[in-house]
Amino acid sequence: MLRHYFKVAGALLIWSTWGILIRKLQLEAFDIVFFTALFSLPPLMVANLRRSVPIRKVYAIPQSSVFLLFLLTISLLLNNYFYFASFNQTSIAIAVFTHYSAPFFVAILAPLLLKEKFET
């Protein structure tokens, strides 16, 4: 149980350094997104090979979901682009605050766009 807390703390420590790392890199946001996506591929491939069942056998992606997965990929890349660009355009505090205020807007818009109801 305690190791789960360490995972959360680790994620907090890693993500909280992004603004500092991006400022020190002094690269354009596009370059950062490109290289982080490029450099993340080999570790993911190695992790997949170490699994007992390869990912292609575990996940049979239905044809109807491929387009949505593509849109998710594009939105993830755009999210990272704008997030990383904001570190170079404004203070780290404002960039992080505005990025993490997104759940608030999702909660407000979900009833309108997805017809979800608030549950208490």
C-alpha positions in Angstrom: 0.0 0.0 0.0 2.8 2.4 0.9 4.4 1.9 -2.6 1.4 3.5 -4.2 2.0 6.7 -2.2 5.6 6.6 -3.4 4.3 6.4 -7.0 2.1 9.4 -6.5 4.9 11.3 -4.8 7.3 10.3 -7.7 4.8 11.5 -10.3 4.5 14.8 -8.4 8.2 15.3 -8.2 8.8 14.4 -11.9 6.0 16.6 -13.2 6.8 19.5 -11.0 10.3 19.7 -12.6 8.9 20.0 -16.2 8.8 23.8 -16.1 12.3 24.1 -14.9 13.6 21.6 -17.4 11.8 23.3 -20.3 13.2 26.7 -19.3 16.7 25.3 -19.1 16.4 23.5 -22.5 15.7 26.8 -24.3 14.1 24.9 -27.2 10.9 25.6 -29.0 7.8 23.8 -27.8 7.5 21.8 -31.0 11.1 20.5 -30.7 10.4 19.4 -27.1 7.2 17.6 -28.0 8.9 16.0 -31.0 11.9 14.7 -29.1 10.0 13.6 -26.1 7.7 11.6 -28.3 10.7 10.2 -30.3 12.7 9.3 -27.2 9.8 7.7 -25.4 9.3 5.1 -28.2 12.3 2.8 -27.5 11.6 2.5 -23.8 8.0 1.6 -24.6 9.1 -1.0 -27.1 11.5 -2.5 -24.6 8.8 -2.6 -21.9 6.4 -4.2 -24.4 9.0 -6.9 -25.2 9.5 -7.7 -21.5 5.7 -8.3 -20.9 4.6 -11.9 -20.7 2.0 -11.2 -23.4 2.8 -8.6 -26.1 0.6 -5.6 -26.4 -0.7 -6.5 -29.8 -2.2 -9.7 -28.4 -3.7 -8.0 -25.3 -5.3 -5.1 -27.1 -7.3 -5.8 -30.2 -8.3 -2.3 -31.1 -11.7 -2.3 -32.8 -11.7 -0.6 -36.2 -14.3 1.9 -34.9 -11.9 3.1 -32.2 -8.9 3.7 -34.4 -10.0 7.2 -35.4 -10.8 8.1 -31.8 -7.4 6.8 -30.7 -5.8 9.0 -33.5 -7.7 12.0 -32.2 -6.6 11.3 -28.7 -3.0 11.1 -29.9 -3.3 14.4 -31.7 -4.9 16.1 -28.7 -2.2 14.8 -26.4 0.5 16.2 -28.7 -1.3 19.5 -29.0 -1.8 19.6 -25.2 1.9 19.1 -24.6 2.8 21.6 -27.3 0.7 24.4 -25.7 1.7 23.4 -22.2 5.4 23.5 -23.1 5.0 26.7 -25.1 3.3 28.3 -22.1 6.4 27.7 -20.0 8.3 29.9 -22.4 5.6 32.5 -22.7 4.6 33.1 -19.1 5.7 32.2 -15.6 5.8 28.6 -14.6 3.2 29.2 -11.9 0.7 30.6 -14.4 1.4 27.9 -16.9 0.9 25.1 -14.3 -2.2 26.8 -12.8 -4.0 27.2 -16.1 -3.1 23.7 -17.3 -4.4 22.1 -14.1 -7.6 24.2 -14.1 -8.8 22.1 -17.0 -10.7 19.6 -14.8 -12.8 22.5 -13.5 -13.8 23.4 -17.1 -14.5 19.8 -18.0 -16.7 19.4 -14.9 -18.7 22.6 -15.9 -19.0 21.6 -19.6 -19.7 17.9 -19.1 -23.4 18.3 -18.5 -23.7 20.5 -21.6 -21.6 18.5 -24.0 -22.0 14.9 -22.7 -25.4 15.2 -21.0 -23.8 14.0 -17.7 -25.5 14.7 -14.5 -23.9 15.9 -11.3 -23.9 13.3 -8.6 -23.8 14.0 -5.0 
